[in-house]
Amino acid sequence: MTDEHSVVEDTCHAVRMSRKKKLMKLPYNLTYNGFRSWSSFKQKFQKYAEAYDWSEGDCLNCLCWAMTGKAADF
């Protein structure tokens, strides 16, 4: 087995384990402060939610956690 194959398997395993957890620490770039592009943030957030199979409730909770700065006031 090549090192590259092992890295791919390790990554796939990590993704499967993370999906089981469903909710985990949000990536740094998955925050919204009210100043950057909303559409760009929304697209990233939706893709992340889809990848981790979040329910509507999960999305709502994580969206609250993702809001920072001025955006957190709303």
C-alpha positions as CSV (number, residue, x, y, z in Angstrom):
1,M,0.0,0.0,0.0
2,T,1.4,3.4,-0.9
3,D,1.6,6.3,1.4
4,E,-0.8,8.2,-0.8
5,H,-3.4,5.4,-0.5
6,S,-2.9,5.3,3.3
7,V,-3.5,9.1,3.5
8,V,-6.7,8.8,1.5
9,E,-8.0,5.9,3.7
10,D,-7.1,7.8,6.8
11,T,-8.9,10.9,5.5
12,C,-12.0,8.8,4.5
13,H,-12.0,7.2,8.0
14,A,-11.8,10.6,9.7
15,V,-14.7,11.9,7.6
16,R,-16.8,8.9,8.4
17,M,-16.1,9.3,12.1
18,S,-16.9,13.0,12.0
19,R,-20.1,12.3,10.2
20,K,-21.1,10.0,13.1
21,K,-20.5,12.9,15.5
22,K,-22.5,15.2,13.2
23,L,-21.6,18.3,15.2
24,M,-18.1,19.2,15.8
25,K,-15.9,22.3,16.1
26,L,-16.7,24.6,13.1
27,P,-13.7,25.4,10.9
28,Y,-12.3,28.9,11.4
29,N,-13.4,30.0,7.9
30,L,-17.0,28.9,8.7
31,T,-17.8,32.0,10.7
32,Y,-19.7,35.1,9.6
33,N,-19.0,38.5,11.1
34,G,-21.4,40.6,9.1
35,F,-18.8,42.2,6.9
36,R,-17.8,39.5,4.4
37,S,-20.0,38.2,1.6
38,W,-23.1,36.6,3.0
39,S,-23.7,34.5,-0.2
40,S,-20.1,33.1,0.0
41,F,-20.6,32.2,3.7
42,K,-24.0,30.7,3.1
43,Q,-22.7,28.4,0.3
44,K,-19.8,27.2,2.4
45,F,-22.1,26.6,5.4
46,Q,-24.6,24.7,3.3
47,K,-21.9,22.4,1.8
48,Y,-20.5,21.7,5.2
49,A,-23.9,20.9,6.6
50,E,-24.6,18.6,3.7
51,A,-21.2,16.8,4.1
52,Y,-21.9,16.1,7.8
53,D,-25.6,15.3,7.2
54,W,-26.9,17.9,9.6
55,S,-30.6,18.1,10.3
56,E,-32.4,21.5,10.3
57,G,-32.0,21.7,14.0
58,D,-28.3,21.0,13.7
59,C,-28.0,23.8,11.0
60,L,-29.8,26.3,13.3
61,N,-27.6,25.5,16.2
62,C,-24.4,25.7,14.2
63,L,-25.5,28.9,12.4
64,C,-25.9,30.5,15.8
65,W,-22.3,29.4,16.7
66,A,-21.0,30.7,13.4
67,M,-22.2,34.2,13.9
68,T,-19.5,36.5,15.3
69,G,-19.1,40.2,15.8
70,K,-21.8,42.4,14.4
71,A,-23.6,39.5,12.9
72,A,-24.1,37.9,16.3
73,D,-26.2,40.8,17.3
74,F,-29.0,39.6,15.1
